[in-house]
Amino acid sequence: MRVFLTGGSGFVGTAVIEELVARNHSVNALVNRHGLNAGGGAVREVKGSLFDPAALDEGMRGCDAVIHLVGIIMEKCSRGVTFERIHYRGTISVVDAARRNGVRRFVHMSALGARPDAVSEYHKTKYRAEQYLRGSSLEWTIIRPSLIHGPGGEFMRMEAMWARKRAPFPVGFMPFMPYFGAGKLGFGGAGKLQPVYVKDVARAFVDALDNRRTVGEVYLLGGPDQLTWPQLHRTVSQAVVGKRRWVMPIPVWAGKLYAAIGVAPLLGFNRDQVIMSQEDNTADITKFRQDFGWDPQPFEPALREYARQL
């Protein structure tokens, strides 16, 4: 196939391009300021943004399918980079371009936890984007991954930094690996995670392209392991530095306060991340297993494959 891809310069996009090229698909990748990190000469770069109809039309011309991956975890409101604009308005733009150019197959990246009554704007806008796609005439598939891990992702780079007792400016030194916990002191617990390897996410997106069973379906995607935040931190520190680091909670109320006074971005998080950390990010992947025919990899063995790259 010839596939039009958004988000190709990102963490997941790089893995998806590698998977597409490995299977001899042709790729037209929409790129804005940043070039691609994968694909080499096998990928055609199309300069433009989600809101550039001419670039979208140029990129989709002659394509058989669209893979839409663009998403953000941190807003930059002064630059117009918001969940509403990128997740929802951006998806509208790409869906409309696919319809305009006669590209009927559309595989869409959403997120585990997307729902109309979500407590975070991140999840609410992801769900609204899904609904717009569902209302189109396209042959869509929606994939909702849990926390995606891999050597090129911001999350695992942050985990490795904490394991080495480092932290973002202005803190510098971090003697423990933090997470947000409920209660006055933060010891009331937090949600569980079901990390999924980025290579498995890429495999799922490319598999979906010509798997007719996936048309009109929504898939929850996570690995086989459900971990608490302390379990995840200790597993990472063991793989990265060879020992388990001290793990300590930051009270949710403190995280929300830091977000309200504008300190949170300096420390690498925002209010939505504090809120989402209290929800289980887990899923029953039976439907995925039945329709795709394989299981995602466990967390620790996959982590050990790339730990030296962190």
N, C-alpha and C positions, 0 to 999 in steps of 0.2 A: 504493500500500500504506500501511498504518499500521505503523510500525516502532518497536519498543522499543529504546532505545539506552542502553548504559552507557558511562561515560567521556566524556560529552558536553561537559564543561567543560574537557577537556584539549586538548592541541595537535592530535592527530589527530581527536579527537571534534568539535572546532570545524569542521574541514574537512569531515568526513563529514556533519555537520548542514547545512552550506551546500550540499553536493552533493545531499542528500536533498530539501531545500526547493526547490532550483532545478529539480528534476524533479517537483515537485508531490506528493511523498510527505508524509504526515502523520507527525509524530514525537512520541513520548512519551519524554522523556529523564530518566533517573534522576540526581538531583543530591543531593549531600550538603551540605557547608558552602559550596561555591562555586557561584554561579549560572552561567548559560550566557553565552558570548561571541558567539553566533551564533543565527540563526533568528528572532529577534524574536517576534512574536505567533503565528507559524506553528508554534511548538514548545510542547508542554505539559510543564512541569516537574513531576516526581514526586519529592517529598522522601523521602529514605531512603538506605539503604546496601545494599551487596551482600548483607548478612546480615540484611536486614529482609524477611521473607516477605510481610508485609502490603503493603509498598511495591512489591515485585516483582509481586505479584498485581494490585495496582491498576494498575500501569504496563503490564502485559502484556494486561490485559483488552481484548479486541476487536482485538488486533494480529495482523498476518499474518506478522511476522518479528521476529527479534532480531538486533541487531548488538552483539557483546560486545567492548569495546575496553579495558577497564580493565587497567592494568598499572603497575608501578613499576620504577624503575631504582636507587633508593636505599631501603634498609630503615631503618625507625625502630622498632627493637625495643621501646623503652620504651613506645611507643604501640600495640604490637601490629601494626605495619605491616611485615610480612615477606613475602618471596617466597612462602613456603609458604601463608600465609593469603590474600594477595591473588590470586596467580596460580592456585593450585590450589583452595583452599577456596572462594574467591570464584566461580570458574567452576562448581564443583559446585552452589553455591547458585543461580546463574543458570540453568544447564541444568535443574536439578530444577524450578525455577519455570516454565520454558518447557513442560516436560512436563506439569506440573500444570494449566497454563492452556490446553493444546491448541495451542500455537504451535509448529509443526513446523519452520519454516525458521530456520536458525541460522547466522550468519556470524561467525566467530571470529578475533580477532587473536592470533596467536602471534608467533614471532620466528625469524629465520634463525639456525640453529645449535641449535634445540631438538632434543634427542635424549636417549635414556636414559643414555648414558655420558658426558654432558657434564661438563666440568671445573668449571663454575660452577653455583651454586644457581639463578641466574636462568634458565638454559637448562633445567635439570632440572625445575624447577617448571612452566615453560611446556610442556614435553613431557608431564608428568603431567596437566596440564589438557587437552591435546589428547586423550590417551588416554581420559579420562573422557567427553569429548564423543563420541569415536568409538564408545564402548560404549553410547551412548544410542540411542533409536529415532528421533532427530531427523534431518531432512534438512540435514546440516551441510556447511559449506565452511570450510576453514582456510586462512588467508593468513599466510605467514611473511615479513614485510618485512626487508630489510637496514636499514642506518642511514637513518632518515627525516629529511629536511631541509626547512626552510621558515622563514619569518620569525618564527613564534610559538614555535618549539621551543627548549628549553633548550640543546641542543647548539650550534645556530647562534648563539645569543646569546653563549655562551661563546667560540666561535670569533671572533666580532666583537670581544669584549672583549680577547682575546689579540692580535688584529691591531692593536688600539689600545694595546698594551703595558700593559693593565690585567689584574688577577688578583683572585680572591676574597680576602676578609679571611682571614688576617692578612697575606698577602704584599703586596697592594696593587699594586706595580709588577712587571711581568713583561717582561724585555727580549727574550724569545724565545717562540715558540709551541711548547709541549711535547707530547711523546707518549711512551709507554712502549716501550722497546726492550730486546731481549735482550742478554745479555753483561754483563761487569763494568762497562763504561761506558755500556751502552745502545745501542751502535752495531751490534748484531747483527740488527737488523731487527724488523719487527712484521707483523701480518696486514694484508691488503688490505681495502678497503672498496668497496662498490658502492652509493653513495647513491641513494635514490629520493625524488622530490619528493612532499611531503605531499598535493598536489592529485591526483597519480596514485594514491596509496594510497587516498584517498577515492573516487576514480572506480572503482577496482577493487572496493571493498566494496559500493558501490551497484550496480554492474554485476552483481555476483554474485547479488543478491537474486532476480532472475527469469531467470537464465541456468541452465537445467536441466543443462547440461553440467558445471557446477561442483559439483553435489551429490555428496557423498561423496569429494571430492578435496582434496588439499593443494597449495597453490601457493607456490613460492618467488618472491619479488618484489624486484627490484633495478633500478636504472637501467642504462644501457648502458655506463657508465664504471667500470672497476676502478682504484682509486687507492691508492697508498701514503699513509700519514699525512703525510709531508712534501709530497707532491703536493697533497693536500687542503688542508693549511694554506696553502700558497703560492697556491693558486687563490682561497681565501677572502680572504686579505689583499690580493691584487691587486684583487679586486672591491670590498672594503670601504674600504680606505685608499689604493688606487691604486699600491701597491708590494708587493713580496714581502718579508715579514719573515724574520728569522733563525729557523730551525727547529732545535730541539735535543732529543735523547732524554733521558728520565729512566729509569735502569735499572729493570727489572722488580723486581729484588730490593729496591730502595729503595721502590718503590710498595707492595710487600707489607709492608715494614717500617712504613711510615707508616700503613697500614691496621691493622696489628697493635697499634700503640701508640695508636690513636685519633686520629691527626692527619689522616688522609685526608679525612674528611667536611668539615673546615674548608677543605680545598683543592678540594672539589667532586668527589671520586671515592670509590670503595670497592674492596674487594679483587676482587670479581667483575669490575669494569670493567678492572682491571689484567690479570686472567687472560684475559678475552675479547679484549683488544686484541692478543693474540699469535696469535689464530686468524684465518684468512681469513673475512671476512663477505661472501662472494660466492656467486653462484648461476647456474645455467643456467636462463634463463627461457623456454625454448622452449615448454614446456607451457602456461605462462601466455599467451604470445603466440598459440598455436594456439586456446585456448579463449576468450580474451577479445577477440582480433582487433585488438590495438593494442600499441604499444611505449611504455614509459615515456620521459620526457624526459631528455636528457643533463644532467649536473650543472651545468656552467658557465653555459649559457644560462638555465636556470631560476634559478640563483643571482643572475644579473645583473638578473632581473626584480624581485627583492625586496631587493637589497643595501642600498638606501637606507633600508629599514625596520629594519635591524639596529642 
